[in-house]
Amino acid sequence: VRRIREEIWNKIQELEKKGEIAEDEKFVGKDKIQKIVDEYNSKIKEAREKKEKEVMTV
């Protein structure tokens, strides 16, 4: 998840350097990326906790 976030952030920075997006758009993109990352980290944590419970009950 972190690697993908970094790849997307690098692409956004490239677009801003090329003048294809404004600086404000760059930071809006960064915020959106972080929200998605947080959502998936939460899902991963829930899945891990569920699996831990399954393993402990066996």
C-alpha positions as semicolon CSV with decimal commas, in nm:
position;residue;x (nm);y (nm);z (nm)
1;V;0,000;0,000;0,000
2;R;0,281;0,241;0,088
3;R;0,469;0,169;-0,233
4;I;0,160;0,237;-0,441
5;R;0,096;0,559;-0,249
6;E;0,452;0,672;-0,322
7;E;0,418;0,589;-0,692
8;I;0,096;0,788;-0,722
9;W;0,240;1,081;-0,526
10;N;0,544;1,087;-0,756
11;K;0,315;1,093;-1,062
12;I;0,115;1,381;-0,914
13;Q;0,436;1,575;-0,847
14;E;0,549;1,515;-1,205
15;L;0,219;1,649;-1,337
16;E;0,258;1,962;-1,126
17;K;0,616;2,016;-1,246
18;K;0,500;1,984;-1,607
19;G;0,231;2,243;-1,541
20;E;-0,051;1,998;-1,609
21;I;-0,203;2,053;-1,265
22;A;-0,189;2,341;-1,018
23;E;-0,017;2,324;-0,681
24;D;-0,357;2,324;-0,507
25;E;-0,465;2,024;-0,713
26;K;-0,145;1,846;-0,614
27;F;-0,231;1,877;-0,246
28;V;-0,594;1,781;-0,304
29;G;-0,463;1,469;-0,475
30;K;-0,233;1,399;-0,183
31;D;-0,525;1,425;0,061
32;K;-0,736;1,190;-0,152
33;I;-0,453;0,938;-0,170
34;Q;-0,411;0,948;0,208
35;K;-0,784;0,892;0,266
36;I;-0,778;0,586;0,040
37;V;-0,463;0,454;0,209
38;D;-0,619;0,501;0,553
39;E;-0,933;0,317;0,438
40;Y;-0,736;0,020;0,307
41;N;-0,509;0,010;0,611
42;S;-0,822;-0,013;0,825
43;K;-0,956;-0,299;0,612
44;I;-0,623;-0,479;0,635
45;K;-0,618;-0,436;1,012
46;E;-0,973;-0,574;1,042
47;A;-0,886;-0,874;0,826
48;R;-0,573;-0,942;1,030
49;E;-0,764;-0,923;1,359
50;K;-1,033;-1,155;1,223
51;K;-0,769;-1,405;1,110
52;E;-0,594;-1,388;1,447
53;K;-0,924;-1,475;1,619
54;E;-0,979;-1,765;1,379
55;V;-0,631;-1,902;1,446
56;M;-0,669;-1,870;1,822
57;T;-1,000;-2,060;1,823
58;V;-0,861;-2,356;1,631
